[in-house]
């Protein structure tokens, strides 16, 4: 893309120096709000309009960073961010300073388990792992950030897999249908040789458990009907109860993404235009992006986007990223940012063709009318380009120069 900026805007502080160059910026295009970002071994709140930064707390490269649902506007709850075992409450409009931190409770005789932290949908509870020092056995803990209480404990946890919460937990842990799912290791002393997936319902104390193969598990998730799902490193998704695929695709298709509630499947499959001669065959081959609705199994899948098969590797390609509500998603195909709205069944090109690689995954704004992402299309190996795309306004591009990385964690609600 030709360079369209001429002047640099500098932000200088005692802690951080960022050089931000506005590629093209019109005041009317500014999307009022703030981003939660990581750079220079710290978490900051960045104002989208002014680019001012407010320091939240330290976070070394490689430390896991987990914003709460309140940071995305998914629920009426404060925004917290977990940095390893440290908890920070995020607020906008503050002077630049470190926010007081809280440490997640670690029982005597235990150590921090370095397990991925998982927030409940209500934004008030989080699950994490501890390791018993003598036996080195990992255990699950569920902590209330509101009351400081430990609510749930479970043994034989696999600390490599984050726990998952059902959608009903948005109304609280005691809500009907609220369940937490987690992976447990095999317990040799009672004769187990295979790991398992387990669930626990806080309101009733009911548990469910399924033995699975020893192949690695990447993630856990839930369907709208409270079925626990799990994915393997190949990104394929399965039902925990039946251990069968959680979606249907035709032969020759390649899985792309499953909606948050497990209802919709996006996949890739080539197709050929019907009115084509043998001579024109190569020009008639296309790669289609298809959408299947499991609630209407008898309906044909919808072709939502397509590109010539010979050109589909040009530019940036990336699998769909869903909005938190599961009613829309964006993906990159042939370098273009495509937005698909489930309600209107419309695919729209939101951003021009581009090359390069993503450095921070696309995130929807709280009102789902815009997205933000970071790619590597700066002017050097250490530069990052922050792009804010609202289809109703002119896109905003900022080039951020830093040698320590830059990542967007959340688009904070106003």
Secondary structure, DSSP 8 states (H G I E B T S, - for coil): -------EEEEE-SS-EEEEEESS--GGG---SEEEEEETTEEEEEETTT--EEEEEE--TT--EEE-GGGGTSSSS-EEEEETTEEEEE-SS--S----EEE----TTEEE-----EE-TTSSEEEEEEEETTT--EEEEEEETTT--EEEEESSB-TTS--EE-GGGGG-TTSTT--EEEEE---GGGT--S-EEEEE-TTT--EEEEE--SS---EEEE-TTS-EEEE-TT--EEETTT--BSS---TT-EEEEE-TTS-EEEEEEEEE-SS--STTTGGGEEEEEEEEEGGGTTS--EEEEEEETTTTTSS--EEEEE-TTSSEEEEEETTEEEEEETTTTEEEEEE----S-EEEEEEE-TTSSEEEEEES-SSSTTEEEEEEEETTS--EEEEEE-SS-EEEEEEE--
